[in-house]
Amino acid sequence: MIYIERNSTGDIDNIHFAPAPNLEEISLHDPKLKEFIETAPNSEEIIQAVLNRLDLDMVRIIEDVIDILIDKNIMLFTDLPDAVQNKILFKKNIRNLSSGNSIIEEEELINF
């Protein structure tokens, strides 16, 4: 999700990728968000940060789709190449370490 700060005139002043006080959640399809990204002085930096964040979110979605396919017996985990299996298992192990007290954060905050 994307969260925004508004300035005194109600226009988008900044975007963030995690909720915080005084931030408002905004739809990814909101034309005001697109306008802010296109017209910001650091537009290219914002576009790259948004794309990077969406890529990270897509990785998590793909992991979830793989889990669903395996749970529904549509595919076997062993159908995946060894390198992919190893990466998925390692990532799950690391994610399990992050539950509870951890320095690994699920959400990150990027200010522009």
C-alpha atoms as a printed R data frame, in Angstrom:
    type eleno elety resid chain resno      x       y       z
1   ATOM     1    CA   MET     A     1  0.000   0.000   0.000
2   ATOM     2    CA   ILE     A     2  0.973   3.595  -0.434
3   ATOM     3    CA   TYR     A     3  0.325   6.237   2.184
4   ATOM     4    CA   ILE     A     4  0.441   9.956   1.553
5   ATOM     5    CA   GLU     A     5  1.066  13.200   3.367
6   ATOM     6    CA   ARG     A     6 -0.982  16.159   2.263
7   ATOM     7    CA   ASN     A     7  0.161  19.769   2.431
8   ATOM     8    CA   SER     A     8 -1.930  22.668   3.769
9   ATOM     9    CA   THR     A     9 -3.793  22.966   0.455
10  ATOM    10    CA   GLY     A    10 -4.698  19.264   0.436
11  ATOM    11    CA   ASP     A    11 -2.331  18.266  -2.344
12  ATOM    12    CA   ILE     A    12 -0.067  15.225  -2.015
13  ATOM    13    CA   ASP     A    13  3.223  16.336  -0.503
14  ATOM    14    CA   ASN     A    14  4.995  13.019   0.091
15  ATOM    15    CA   ILE     A    15  4.472   9.255  -0.199
16  ATOM    16    CA   HIS     A    16  5.367   6.423   2.180
17  ATOM    17    CA   PHE     A    17  5.133   2.637   2.071
18  ATOM    18    CA   ALA     A    18  4.073   2.044   5.679
19  ATOM    19    CA   PRO     A    19  1.284   3.529   7.786
20  ATOM    20    CA   ALA     A    20  2.142   6.225  10.296
21  ATOM    21    CA   PRO     A    21  0.316   8.984  12.159
22  ATOM    22    CA   ASN     A    22 -1.071  11.717   9.902
23  ATOM    23    CA   LEU     A    23 -0.721   9.575   6.783
24  ATOM    24    CA   GLU     A    24 -3.629   8.621   4.572
25  ATOM    25    CA   GLU     A    25 -3.879   5.375   2.625
26  ATOM    26    CA   ILE     A    26 -4.390   6.006  -1.078
27  ATOM    27    CA   SER     A    27 -5.492   3.711  -3.872
28  ATOM    28    CA   LEU     A    28 -2.808   2.749  -6.352
29  ATOM    29    CA   HIS     A    29 -5.313   3.764  -9.027
30  ATOM    30    CA   ASP     A    30 -5.978   7.261  -7.673
31  ATOM    31    CA   PRO     A    31 -5.323   9.816 -10.430
32  ATOM    32    CA   LYS     A    32 -3.929  12.285  -7.851
33  ATOM    33    CA   LEU     A    33 -1.196   9.776  -6.948
34  ATOM    34    CA   LYS     A    34 -0.261   9.352 -10.600
35  ATOM    35    CA   GLU     A    35 -0.230  13.125 -11.057
36  ATOM    36    CA   PHE     A    36  2.024  13.584  -7.993
37  ATOM    37    CA   ILE     A    37  4.477  10.964  -9.243
38  ATOM    38    CA   GLU     A    38  4.563  12.431 -12.770
39  ATOM    39    CA   THR     A    39  5.044  16.048 -11.713
40  ATOM    40    CA   ALA     A    40  7.326  15.719  -8.678
41  ATOM    41    CA   PRO     A    41 10.782  17.283  -9.139
42  ATOM    42    CA   ASN     A    42 12.326  13.919  -8.244
43  ATOM    43    CA   SER     A    43  9.858  11.944 -10.358
44  ATOM    44    CA   GLU     A    44 12.398   9.391 -11.625
45  ATOM    45    CA   GLU     A    45 13.532   8.620  -8.065
46  ATOM    46    CA   ILE     A    46  9.936   8.181  -6.921
47  ATOM    47    CA   ILE     A    47  9.068   5.986  -9.899
48  ATOM    48    CA   GLN     A    48 12.067   3.742  -9.206
49  ATOM    49    CA   ALA     A    49 11.212   3.465  -5.494
50  ATOM    50    CA   VAL     A    50  7.567   2.618  -6.269
51  ATOM    51    CA   LEU     A    51  8.603   0.002  -8.837
52  ATOM    52    CA   ASN     A    52 11.119  -1.519  -6.404
53  ATOM    53    CA   ARG     A    53  8.464  -1.720  -3.695
54  ATOM    54    CA   LEU     A    54  5.929  -3.273  -6.079
55  ATOM    55    CA   ASP     A    55  8.561  -5.799  -7.187
56  ATOM    56    CA   LEU     A    56  9.091  -6.817  -3.563
57  ATOM    57    CA   ASP     A    57  5.345  -7.156  -3.087
58  ATOM    58    CA   MET     A    58  5.089  -9.257  -6.262
59  ATOM    59    CA   VAL     A    59  7.744 -11.650  -4.986
60  ATOM    60    CA   ARG     A    60  5.607 -12.276  -1.908
61  ATOM    61    CA   ILE     A    61  2.539 -12.795  -4.105
62  ATOM    62    CA   ILE     A    62  4.399 -15.333  -6.237
63  ATOM    63    CA   GLU     A    63  5.480 -17.187  -3.092
64  ATOM    64    CA   ASP     A    64  1.848 -17.298  -1.974
65  ATOM    65    CA   VAL     A    65  0.718 -18.577  -5.402
66  ATOM    66    CA   ILE     A    66  3.351 -21.333  -5.251
67  ATOM    67    CA   ASP     A    67  2.103 -22.319  -1.776
68  ATOM    68    CA   ILE     A    68 -1.497 -22.434  -3.035
69  ATOM    69    CA   LEU     A    69 -0.560 -24.561  -6.047
70  ATOM    70    CA   ILE     A    70  1.289 -26.991  -3.791
71  ATOM    71    CA   ASP     A    71 -1.520 -27.067  -1.194
72  ATOM    72    CA   LYS     A    72 -4.060 -27.855  -3.938
73  ATOM    73    CA   ASN     A    73 -1.791 -30.593  -5.332
74  ATOM    74    CA   ILE     A    74 -1.600 -28.802  -8.670
75  ATOM    75    CA   MET     A    75  2.176 -28.929  -8.502
76  ATOM    76    CA   LEU     A    76  4.807 -30.489  -6.327
77  ATOM    77    CA   PHE     A    77  7.502 -28.489  -4.590
78  ATOM    78    CA   THR     A    78  9.992 -30.845  -6.218
79  ATOM    79    CA   ASP     A    79  8.709 -29.729  -9.654
80  ATOM    80    CA   LEU     A    80 10.618 -26.502  -9.085
81  ATOM    81    CA   PRO     A    81 14.318 -26.360 -10.001
82  ATOM    82    CA   ASP     A    82 16.694 -27.097  -7.120
83  ATOM    83    CA   ALA     A    83 17.944 -23.501  -7.019
84  ATOM    84    CA   VAL     A    84 14.378 -22.205  -6.666
85  ATOM    85    CA   GLN     A    85 13.566 -24.759  -3.961
86  ATOM    86    CA   ASN     A    86 16.664 -23.724  -2.008
87  ATOM    87    CA   LYS     A    87 15.833 -20.022  -2.246
88  ATOM    88    CA   ILE     A    88 12.228 -20.567  -1.156
89  ATOM    89    CA   LEU     A    89 13.246 -22.727   1.795
90  ATOM    90    CA   PHE     A    90 15.976 -20.307   2.864
91  ATOM    91    CA   LYS     A    91 13.608 -17.344   2.651
92  ATOM    92    CA   LYS     A    92 10.957 -19.167   4.719
93  ATOM    93    CA   ASN     A    93 13.581 -19.996   7.338
94  ATOM    94    CA   ILE     A    94 14.726 -16.374   7.483
95  ATOM    95    CA   ARG     A    95 11.134 -15.150   7.646
96  ATOM    96    CA   ASN     A    96 10.500 -17.528  10.579
97  ATOM    97    CA   LEU     A    97 13.477 -15.982  12.363
98  ATOM    98    CA   SER     A    98 11.886 -12.568  11.958
99  ATOM    99    CA   SER     A    99  8.714 -13.495  13.868
100 ATOM   100    CA   GLY     A   100  8.797 -11.972  17.297
101 ATOM   101    CA   ASN     A   101 11.834  -9.908  18.238
102 ATOM   102    CA   SER     A   102 13.840  -9.166  15.131
103 ATOM   103    CA   ILE     A   103 15.786  -6.520  13.335
104 ATOM   104    CA   ILE     A   104 14.114  -7.556  10.076
105 ATOM   105    CA   GLU     A   105 11.187  -5.272   9.303
106 ATOM   106    CA   GLU     A   106  8.244  -6.396   7.167
107 ATOM   107    CA   GLU     A   107  7.403  -2.834   6.087
108 ATOM   108    CA   GLU     A   108  9.830  -0.125   5.107
109 ATOM   109    CA   LEU     A   109  9.387   3.618   5.024
110 ATOM   110    CA   ILE     A   110 10.736   5.649   2.133
111 ATOM   111    CA   ASN     A   111 10.438   9.428   2.274
112 ATOM   112    CA   PHE     A   112 10.740  11.732  -0.720
